[in-house]
Amino acid sequence: MAGELLMITEVRMKKAMAGLVAVGLILSGAGAALAAQKGSIPQLRSDGVQFDDGKYKFNPPGTDHGSFEWAGELTDAYPRDGHNVYVQVAVEGHGWARYYGRQRSTVSMRHSDWSGAQQYTDNAKFRVCRDRGSLRPDNCSPTKYFSYTLR
């Protein structure tokens, strides 16, 4: 009876180990599929604002919060109008984050945006705008959409 109990326990241990190994393989495969994904942001423009040399990267989980990382040159295209310019970025259905440039100049920008509720970011919206003050609506470029695609 003791030998039979020992054999049943040994079989259960082997099944449990096989299950743990299978779970480990599945999880390591999922992590490998989420590598960083890079691309270019096309030139964006609207009256008085322009964004050039744009690049983006979707970081994998565990790297910079799994963020949408972006960079480029933001230009105040109408330097004499007295209005500032800015970039707007929204990730994972959150509201727009705003990053101001500088009046009458071009500034290099590099930022990361992420959702604290997720391990990684896989959707982002991006546009550039001219701040025309509180009495007139801002004018913005068409919104560009970026998505992480599994390869």
C-alpha positions in Angstrom: 0.0 0.0 0.0 2.8 2.4 0.9 4.5 1.6 -2.5 1.3 2.2 -4.4 0.8 5.6 -2.6 4.4 6.6 -3.4 3.8 5.7 -7.1 0.6 7.8 -7.3 2.4 10.7 -5.7 5.3 10.4 -8.2 2.9 10.4 -11.2 1.1 13.5 -9.9 4.4 15.3 -9.4 5.5 14.5 -13.0 2.2 15.8 -14.3 2.5 19.0 -12.3 6.1 19.5 -13.5 5.0 19.0 -17.1 2.2 21.5 -16.7 4.6 24.1 -15.2 7.0 23.6 -18.1 4.2 24.0 -20.6 3.1 27.2 -19.0 6.7 28.5 -19.0 7.0 27.8 -22.7 3.8 29.6 -23.5 4.7 32.6 -21.5 8.2 32.9 -22.9 6.8 32.6 -26.5 4.3 35.4 -25.8 7.1 37.7 -24.5 9.2 37.0 -27.6 6.3 38.1 -29.8 6.2 41.5 -28.3 9.5 43.0 -29.5 9.9 46.7 -30.0 8.3 48.0 -33.2 9.6 51.1 -34.9 8.4 53.4 -37.7 8.3 56.9 -39.1 5.8 59.6 -38.4 5.0 61.4 -41.7 5.3 65.2 -41.9 2.4 66.8 -40.2 1.3 70.4 -40.8 -1.5 72.8 -40.3 -1.6 76.6 -40.6 1.3 77.9 -38.4 2.6 74.5 -37.2 4.8 71.8 -38.7 6.3 68.5 -37.5 9.2 66.9 -39.3 11.6 63.9 -39.0 9.2 62.1 -36.8 10.0 58.6 -35.5 8.1 56.3 -33.1 8.6 53.1 -31.2 6.2 50.8 -29.3 8.3 49.5 -26.4 7.8 45.9 -25.2 6.5 45.2 -21.7 9.2 46.0 -19.1 10.9 48.6 -21.2 10.0 52.2 -20.4 6.6 51.1 -19.2 5.8 49.5 -22.5 5.4 53.0 -23.8 4.7 54.7 -27.2 8.0 56.6 -27.6 8.2 59.4 -30.2 10.6 62.1 -31.4 10.7 64.8 -34.0 11.1 68.5 -34.8 8.2 70.8 -34.0 8.2 74.2 -35.8 6.3 77.4 -35.3 5.7 78.0 -39.0 4.2 81.5 -38.6 6.7 83.1 -36.2 5.2 86.6 -36.3 1.6 85.6 -35.3 2.3 85.4 -31.6 0.8 81.9 -31.2 2.5 78.9 -29.7 2.5 75.3 -31.1 2.2 71.9 -29.5 2.0 68.2 -30.1 -0.9 66.1 -28.8 -0.6 62.4 -28.1 -3.3 60.0 -26.9 -2.7 56.3 -26.0 -5.1 53.4 -25.2 -8.2 55.5 -25.3 -7.0 58.1 -22.7 -7.3 61.8 -23.3 -4.8 63.9 -25.2 -1.4 64.8 -23.6 -0.1 68.1 -24.7 3.6 69.0 -25.3 4.3 72.6 -26.1 7.1 73.9 -28.4 8.5 77.4 -28.4 7.2 80.4 -30.2 9.2 81.6 -33.2 11.5 78.5 -33.3 11.9 74.8 -34.0 12.4 72.5 -31.0 13.5 68.8 -30.9 11.1 66.7 -28.9 11.3 63.2 -27.5 8.7 61.8 -25.1 7.1 58.5 -24.0 3.4 58.0 -23.4 1.8 55.0 -21.7 -1.2 53.7 -19.8 -0.5 52.7 -16.3 -3.3 50.2 -16.4 -1.6 48.1 -19.1 1.7 46.2 -19.5 2.4 47.8 -22.9 0.9 50.3 -25.3 -0.4 49.1 -28.7 -2.6 52.1 -29.9 -1.7 55.8 -30.2 -3.0 58.9 -31.8 -0.8 61.8 -32.8 -1.3 65.4 -34.2 0.2 68.9 -34.1 -1.7 72.1 -33.4 -1.4 75.9 -33.2 -2.7 77.4 -30.0 -4.7 80.4 -31.1 -5.8 81.6 -27.6 -9.0 81.2 -25.6 -11.3 83.1 -28.1 -10.5 81.1 -31.2 -10.3 77.4 -31.7 -6.9 75.9 -32.2 -6.1 74.5 -35.6 -4.6 71.0 -35.8 -3.2 68.7 -38.5 -5.1 65.5 -39.4 -4.7 62.9 -36.7 -2.4 60.0 -37.4 -3.2 56.6 -35.9 -0.5 54.0 -34.9 -1.0 50.4 -33.8 1.3 47.7 -32.7 0.9 44.7 -35.0 2.0 41.2 -34.1 4.4 39.8 -36.7 
